[in-house]
Amino acid sequence: MSSNKNPEEDSNDLRLNILLGFLTVLLVVMLSALAFRLIYPTVNAQRASSPTHLIGEIIQIQVLNGHGTPGLAATFTNKLRSSGFDVVETGNFETFGIEETLVIDRIGNIDNARRVARALGVADKNILREISPGFYLDATVVIGSDYDQLNLK
């Protein structure tokens, strides 16, 4: 018994089968992802509104180089870590040429920003408040041109 299909129809059937196979695999992956998301829902990280006994006294900070000297943020990171602060991020500030080092309060706890400023020898006039709910850290240090006058002991 011979088939009445020509080679062009066989080629079209093959393409259709490949497409159906791909769509089936895609459907299985999407259904698996949906089931996984239902079983393990996304956790939204949020800072506790009031201190609890589970939250330690460690202040988490970001250190940014606002002067431009290479390796400056790393030097201050080591100093701050040895002083008991948790430096969670380092990098460059959005611009260089910052004259005086700044400590920016990110969560509304100015006392934590003051502790960081005192550890570095930054004047109180250079402690700013810029609440950033999207940041999950206590303060940002922007190192300025006065870095050689700061406490690095």
N, C-alpha and C positions, 0 to 999 in steps of 0.2 A: 504494500500500500504506500503510495507516494503522497507527499505533502503538496498541497496546492499553493503554498506560500512561496513568494519569491524572496530573494536575498534582502531586498529593501524592507519587506515586512518583518523579517527575522531581526534585522538591525533595530527597527523601531520597537519590537517586543523586548529586546535586550535592554535598550535605553529605559523603557518603561519599568522593567523589573529592577534595574539599578536604582532608579528614582524612588520606587516604592520601598526598596530595601533601605535606602538612606533616610527616607521619611519615617520609617518604622524605628530605626535606631535613634533618630532625633526625638521621637515621641517617647521612647523608653527613657532616654536621658532626662528629658524635661519632667516626666512623671516621677522619676527617682529624685530629682532635685526638689520637687514639690513635697514629696513624702519626707525627705530629709529635713526640710525647713519646718514642716509641721511637727516633727519629732524633736528637733533641736532648734528652737526659736532664737532669733537674734537677741543678744544682750546689749542694751543701751548703757554705755558707761556714763555714769553721772557722779559728780562729787556730792557727798552727803551735805545736807543743808546745815546740820549742826554737828559739832564734834562728837564722836562716839568713842568708846573704849577700844574699838578695833583699829582706829586710825592713829598712827604713830605721830611723833613729833618731828618727823623728817620733812624738811622743806624741799620740794621739787622745783628746780629752776632750769631756765634756759640761758645759755651764755652766748652772746652775739658780739662779734668783732665790729665795732663802729669806727675803728681807727684805720685799719687797713694793713697793719703789720702782720705778716704771715705767722701763724702759730700762736697768736695772742690769745685766742679763745681757749686753746688747749692748755696753755700755761695757767690761765685763771681757773679752768675746769679742775686741774689737779689741786690747786690751792683750795678751792671750795669743797671738793670732795674730802680732802684731808681735814677740813673744818667741820665735817659732818653733814654737808648738804648733798642732796641727790641731784646731780646734774644729768638731766634726761635728754638734753639736746644742745648741740653747739653748732655754730655756723657764722655766717656774715650777716650784719645788719643790712637793711635795704639800701643804705648809703654809707660811705666812709666820710671822715672829716668831723665826727662828733667830738666836740671840745672836751666835755666833762662826762665822766662815767655816770650812767643812770641805772637806777634800780626801779623796775616797773612792777607794781602790785597788780596781779592778774585776777585774783579771786575776791578781793574786798577785805583781805586780812592784812592791814598795813603793818601789824606787828611782825609778821613773817618777813615782809620787805625790809623793815628796819633791822632785823637780825642779819639779813644778808648784807645790807649796807654797812653795818657795824663791823662785820667780819672783814670787809674789804677796805674800810676807812672812807666810805663815801658819805658826803655831807647830807644831812636831812633834806636840804633844799633840792637835792637831786633824786629824791624818791617821788615817783609819780604814781598815780592811780589810773589804770586803764583796764577796767574789768572786761575780760574776754571769756565768756562762757564756753566758747569752743576750745579754749586751751585747757588742758588738764594738768596744769602746773601752777605753782604758787606765785612765782616771780620770774621776770626776765632781767638779766644784767646786760647792758649795752656798754661795752668798754670803749672809753673815749681816749683822747690825746693825753689825758692826765694819768694814764695807766702806770707810768713809772713812779708816781707819787702814792700809789695805793699800797695797801698792806698785802704783801705776798709771803709773809713769814709763816 
